[in-house]
Amino acid sequence: MSEPDIQATLERMLQSSIDLCRTLLKHNETFYPFASVAIDGDIQCIFNSGGEHREHQIIEQLENEIWARTHQVQQSLSVLVYSGLMVDDRGHKRDVVVCDVTTQEGEQHQIYYPVNFACANPQIGAPFTSE
């Protein structure tokens, strides 16, 4: 995949993930973590196989599944999505959707999407990164 194709695929993965989060958050104030991988341009969704687990266990299972699907592939991207809580310098808490992005070169980035529960329809804001 060329760089523009990679960027377009990543943007499609992120937008689809946020759209799913928006739908899930309309029914509950949280959601189970999930992931998606793009292998040679083919996007695949990954959900927890079931059972009662703590969120960190589900994230670990998804990380293992991402690795199993991508470790021998030339061109891959992955996005691991989960809900989180950030605290700013002033101690204010903010609900966020966290997207852990891993590129085919192994670079990892976290993208945060603020969530506002003040109205009947939860709103997901513009993404930001934390340095």
C-alpha positions in Angstrom: 0.0 0.0 0.0 1.2 3.5 -0.8 1.3 6.2 1.9 -1.9 7.8 0.7 -3.6 4.4 0.7 -2.4 3.7 4.2 -3.6 7.1 5.4 -7.0 6.6 3.8 -7.3 3.2 5.3 -6.4 4.5 8.7 -8.9 7.3 8.5 -11.7 4.8 7.4 -10.8 2.5 10.4 -10.9 5.4 12.8 -14.2 6.8 11.5 -15.9 3.4 11.5 -14.6 2.9 15.1 -15.9 6.2 16.3 -19.3 5.6 14.5 -19.6 2.3 16.4 -18.7 4.0 19.7 -21.3 6.7 19.1 -24.0 4.0 18.6 -22.9 2.0 21.6 -22.7 5.1 23.9 -26.3 6.0 23.1 -27.3 2.8 25.0 -24.7 2.7 27.7 -22.0 5.1 29.2 -19.3 2.6 28.3 -18.6 -0.3 25.9 -16.4 -3.4 25.7 -13.0 -2.8 23.9 -12.8 -3.9 20.3 -10.2 -3.6 17.5 -9.8 -3.6 13.8 -6.9 -4.6 11.6 -6.1 -3.8 8.0 -4.1 -6.5 6.3 -3.0 -5.6 2.8 -5.9 -3.2 2.6 -8.6 -5.7 3.9 -10.2 -4.3 7.1 -11.3 -6.9 9.7 -13.0 -6.3 13.0 -12.0 -8.1 16.2 -14.3 -8.4 19.2 -13.8 -10.3 22.4 -14.7 -13.9 22.1 -17.0 -13.8 25.2 -16.9 -14.6 28.8 -16.7 -12.3 31.8 -13.4 -10.5 31.9 -12.1 -7.3 33.3 -11.4 -4.6 30.7 -7.6 -4.9 30.9 -8.0 -8.7 30.2 -10.1 -8.0 27.2 -7.6 -5.4 25.9 -4.8 -8.0 26.4 -6.8 -10.6 24.5 -7.4 -8.1 21.7 -3.6 -7.2 21.6 -2.8 -10.9 21.3 -5.3 -11.3 18.5 -3.9 -8.3 16.6 -0.4 -9.7 16.9 -1.5 -13.1 15.7 -3.1 -11.6 12.7 -0.4 -9.1 11.8 3.0 -10.4 12.9 3.8 -12.2 9.6 2.2 -9.7 7.3 4.1 -7.1 5.2 1.5 -4.3 5.3 -0.8 -3.9 8.3 -2.5 -1.3 10.5 -4.4 -1.9 13.7 -6.7 0.2 15.9 -7.5 -0.9 19.4 -10.5 1.0 20.9 -11.6 1.4 24.5 -13.1 3.9 26.9 -11.0 5.8 29.2 -10.8 8.7 31.7 -8.2 11.5 31.4 -7.3 14.0 34.1 -5.9 17.4 33.0 -3.3 19.5 34.8 -6.1 21.2 36.9 -7.5 17.9 38.0 -10.6 18.0 35.7 -11.7 14.5 34.6 -12.7 13.9 31.0 -14.3 10.8 29.4 -12.5 9.8 26.3 -12.6 7.1 23.6 -9.0 5.9 23.2 -7.7 4.6 19.9 -4.3 2.9 20.0 -3.0 2.9 16.5 -0.1 0.7 15.4 1.4 1.2 11.9 3.0 -1.4 9.7 6.4 -0.1 10.9 5.5 -0.8 14.5 5.0 2.8 15.4 2.3 3.3 18.1 0.2 6.4 18.6 -2.7 7.1 20.9 -5.6 9.3 19.7 -8.2 10.5 22.2 -11.8 11.5 21.4 -13.5 13.5 24.2 -17.0 12.3 25.1 -19.7 14.6 26.5 -22.5 12.9 28.3 -24.3 16.2 29.3 -27.1 15.6 26.8 -29.4 12.7 26.0 -27.2 11.9 23.0 -23.5 11.4 23.9 -21.3 13.6 21.7 -17.9 12.5 20.6 -15.6 15.5 19.9 -12.6 16.2 17.7 -9.6 14.0 18.2 -6.4 15.0 20.0 -3.2 13.4 21.1 -1.3 13.8 24.3 2.4 14.5 24.4 
